[in-house]
């Protein structure tokens, strides 16, 4: 089956991966330090606690905040290094094998699913909005969309040339796709938590 030609070098994707990785890593680092602070002083409150609704403490101290037996931000400290390295390698001229992109996509899929679960837990179970968690949502969601479209357009996914071309054309729509996703989250938060009512 003939394949549509892959982009010579996905520079914009590479730059985004570096920026998203840096922002995501900083959010994870900030949450990790907050968790250490709370462990050292159980009577303290996190610096990102602004109200009953907007806070980090409830999320960090909940079972959902340590799903695998350790604080979730530790996953981010390790995981966000991968997009940074991949993005930098692309800018340096590296070309990855199909299996590498497939594994990288699986990792992004896992992050996306985990974030979607955390969003649902935050809104519908914990009834809080963690500022640093929301930063993580903001970079994870578009990163997943962008990597997914790239593996499709570049021939990593077993699809035909027409689907590859569609994926390539959709790359420019990733920001809008992300904004629409954020809008859905905002509506859910408003309906469930009355965010606007708590602020005004």
N, C-alpha and C positions, 0 to 999 in steps of 0.2 A: 504494500500500500504506500503510495507516495506521501511524503510529509511536507507540510508547509515549512518554509525556511524559518529557523529560529532567529530571534534577534541576536545581532552580533555580540552585544554586551548590554545587559539590562541595567544601565547606569542609574536610572531613577529608582528602580527597585533596590539597588545596592545602597544608595544614599538613604533611602527610607529605612532599610533594615538596620543601618548603623544608628540613625537617629532614634528609631523606635526601641532598639536594643538598649541604647544609653538611657532613655527616659524610663523604660521598664525596669532596668537594673537599678536606677536611682530610687524609684518607687519601692522596689523590693528591699533595698538597703535601708531606706527610711523606716519601713514597717518593721524590719528586723531589729533596728536599734530601739524602736518604740517598744517592741516586745521584750527586749532585754531590760529596758527601763522599768517596765511593769513587773517583771520577774524579780528585779532587785528591790523594788519598793511597791508592794501590793496595794498600798494606800494611795499611790500616785495616779495621776490621769495622763493620758497621752497628749502630746502637744497638738495633735490633730483632732482632739475632742472639742467641737464647737457648740454642740447642743445634743439633746437626746437623740435627735434624728441624724445629724451629721457628726460622726465620731468614728474612731478606730478601735477603741478599747473593747466594745461589745463584740466586734468581729474577731479581733485577735484572741480574745479569751474564750470564744465559743468553740464547740467541737468542730464546727465547720472551718475554723481558722487553723486547725491542726489535723487535717483530714488523714494524713499518713503517719501520724504519731509525732510530728515535729511541725513547727510553725510553717505555714504555707509560703511565706516570703523567702524562705531558704530555697525553695524550688526556683523562684525568680532569680535569686542571686546566681544560681548555676545556669538556669535555662536561658536567660537573656544574653549570655555571652555568645551563644550560637549565632543569633542574627548579626551581631556585631562582627564576628569573625567571618561569616559568609559574605556579608556586605563588603568588608574590607578586601577580602580575597577576590571578589568580582572586580572591584575597582583596580586591583593589582594585575588583572588579566587572567585570573584563574578560570578554568572551565571544568565544571563538575560533571561526573558521570550521572547517568539516569538514576542509578540506584541511590546516589547521594541525595539528589533532589527529592526522590521518593521518600527517603528517610526523613529528610528535613521537613517535607510536607506533613508526614505523620506526626512529627513533633509539634508542628504548628496546629494541626488538627486537635491533638491532645490539649494544647494550651487553650484553644478556642472553646472546646467542649467544657473544660474545667472552668473557664471564665464564665461561660453561660450558666453553669450550675451555681457558681458563686453569686452571680447576679440574682438568680432566682431565690437563693437562700437569703441574700441580703435584703431583698425587697419583701418577700413573702413570709420569711421565717423570723429573721432577726429584726426586721423593721428599722434598719439603719442604713446609712450611706457613708461608707468609709472613703475619705478623700483620696488617700493613696491607692486604694483599691480601684477607684474610678479612673485614676490615671492609668492604671494597668489595663483596664477595659478599653480605654481610648486608643492605646497602641496595639493591643492584641487583636482586636476585631479587624481593623484595616490591614494589618500584617497578614492575617490568615487569608483574607480575600485576595490580596496581591500575590501571595505565594501560590495560592490555588490556581489563579488565572495564569500565572507564569508557567507552572508545570503542565498546564493544559496546552498553552500556546506553543511551548517549546518542544512538544512531542514526548514528554515524559509519560503523560497519561496516554493510554491506548485509545486515542480518538482519531477521527479523520481530519483532513485538511480544513474542511468547512468549520468544524468545531474549533480548531486551532485558530482560525481567522477571527471567529466570533470572540474567543477568549482574548485575543490580542486587542481587538477593538474595545472590549470592556475594561481593559486596564485603565484607560483614562477616566472611567466612571467609578473607580474605587473610592475616591473621596465622597462622592454622592452616596454610594452604597453604605459607607461608614456613617455618614450623617443621618441617613434614614434609619439605620440600626440604632444610633444613639437616640433618635426621636422616639422609637418604639420603647426603649428603656425608660426614657423620660416620662412617657405617657403611663407606662406601668407603675413607675414610682409615684407619679401624681395621683393616679387612681387609688393605689394601695396605701400610700403614706401621706397624701395631701401635702406635698412638699411646699407648694406655694402658700398654703394656709399657715404652715408653721413658720414661714419666713416673714409674712406680712400681717 
